[in-house]
Amino acid sequence: MRFAICSLNHRVAPLINHTKEIIVVSKVQKKDISIKEIEMASCNALEILKVLKDNKVKTLICGGIKEEYSQLLEKNNIKIIENVIGDIGDVIKMYLHKNIHSNNTKRVRIAK
């Protein structure tokens, strides 16, 4: 399993175009988790897509996302979980425990 989170100051970036780092999380086995922080010099849709493709990411967790970014990522088979807020560590734990997921309307539900 591999997913990424758009980050700003160790929290989910409020808008995808405010991303300063992309956090790539890989889970190989039950307890073996790798976290890689990738600094973003610029934050346009093509740069984000390149980082995601280079790291073989199929799911992106973010705050808000512009329609043009959403369309580009979806055309490249990247699932988007948007409208998420919180500290990166908490969001990673919640996703790994299947407490964050998207539904057909692309809105996020955080289970409690």
Summary of the structure (lengths in Angstrom):
residues: 112
radius of gyration: 12.7
end to end distance: 22.5
largest distance: 36.3
contacts: 334
relative contact order: 0.21
helix: 28%
strand: 34%
